[in-house]
Amino acid sequence: MDTVTPGDEQPFPGLGDAPVDAIVLRMLLGAQLRRLREAAGITPEQAGEAIRGSRSKISRMETGRVSFKERDVLDLLTFYGVNDEQTRSGLASLARQSGRPDWWAKYGDVLPGWFEPYLGLESVATTIRSFDSQFVHSLFQTEDYARAVIRLGHQADSAVEIEDRVALRLKRQDLLTRQDPPRIWSVMDESVLRRPVGGPDVMRAQLHHLIEVAGRPRATIQVVPFARSGHAGESGSFAIMRFGERGLPDVVYIEHLTSAIYLEQRPDVEHYLGVMDRLSGQALAPIATRRLIEHVASET
Amino acid sequence: MTTEQPVHDEPGIPGGARSMPFDISVAHQARVYDYMLGGKDNYAADRAAAQAWLTIDPGLAVSCRANRAFLGRVVRYLVAEAGIRQFLDIGTGIPTAGNTHEIAQAIAPDSRVVYVDYDPVVLAHARALLTSTETGATLYIDADLRDPGTIVRQAGELLDFTRPVAVTLLAILHAIPDSDDPHMLVARLLDPLPSGSYLAISHAGSDLMGDALDSLEDIVTQMVEIQPGFRTRQGVGRFFTGMDLVEPGLVRVEEWRPDPAADGAGTSKIWCAVGRKL
């Protein structure tokens, strides 16, 4: 057994030496807490009461959506009957480490609370599948296209706020060029290509950017042509994020104008996974997709 | 260049002629296999079928992993030692680490791989993700093994049948009952291929299942809704009639040219062999 120094523990062998995002630590800690709670036969309501909170606080903790107070973690472990000192100190250390600020903290003014968990999930996902019915996926947007989309949605914003939002969106794209980028599998409706957001010049550049992106090894782009849309039923945009650890469930993300839904119960996730598989099956193969994008670009 | 212009880039639109209906309420063996390999592209019905099997045969995970490892070894053998550059991989399954074209193209970048499957979930994944290196090429065909004419005709768009081809049928022939005459189907796949082509098969062995055979057949019939065709070692051997078997012959998958570092964890219930067409 290696010597453990305070603040430098690795309670989860397999995380390796690489610096791990706070969100991953929160998700892992949350998954552990859920496992221990369930093993003790305790409901989320009971657990919530034990730390002067609610059922939904427990749910947010167990899914890694909130940062943890070390005291809450220790109180929960006591309530769950977990007295093993090594487990307790390991999880408490994880709670401390997971409290580090996230990279997007400095965009707080233009970052609604409901969107923050998405950024965390996106940044650690190993696969992101998305279906987009209106706009090009954020990770594949050019700066000008992003600015045009953001202006459409935030007409009351000041120029400074708009630019902050654009900067945040572009910053998210850093994950495309990191050492071990996620697979991004983007399926979009043909109308996304045909809607000249920002005008023809911006759109043409965006279409050429899509063609360039589609050539990258970990990116897949498919378009559902008009002739085949609608087969999978009414579906607005949604994304499914997958994580490397086997114990972490897929998370479905559905965004609304002033809020978002995160689904991770297996029956819900499977419903969306089924729709996504069906949409992907209906969409043009990647090569035919590229030809269609080239064709639309030539007409734009 | 063929890489850029596959003629069948739009096969298998759900509701089309060849594709199975998109129905995730019934288990499918590709997704059961994905589940047993630790994948997340499986549905409740697939996991239920896997769990039912596991209650009778707890070694299913060992068998699945051994079969996947066999895929890696057999493709490496065929490329590195037998000089094969063309593959017809029937029963592709859901893409995971170490797909046929990745293994082959890592050794010989000009390797060409045609994938064939008929599960619509496999279709969605394989068509989008099984893309190729610049010099090699992959093609995905949506077709049923019971229709070898379609497979051969479409595969001919990418593969050159005047040069040797390796046909891999891993963990798929046991989904074809005797009433569909799988030995004839395999013969028809090999027919157009030149001498020096290869056939690789892995196949659940009825004579490896002991008392569990009847129960396992019931599970497949009821939960996967297909008629299983588990076969004995001899029945699997018949697929290679008239071929030379590569050493060590017809053995369990974990015994076929094992890696020196293989952990030998457990014993599978899957026969395999690799044959060379004379």
Interface residues (C-beta under 8 A of the other chain):
Chain A: R183 W185 T220 Q222 R228 H231 R242 R246 D250 R266 P267 E270 L273 G274 D277 R278 S280 G281 Q282 A283 L284 A285 P286 I287 A288
Chain B: E4 P6 D9 E10 G12 I13 P14 G15 S19 F22 I24 G38 K40 D41 Y43 A44 P120 V121 L123 A124 H125 R127 A128 L129 T131 Y140
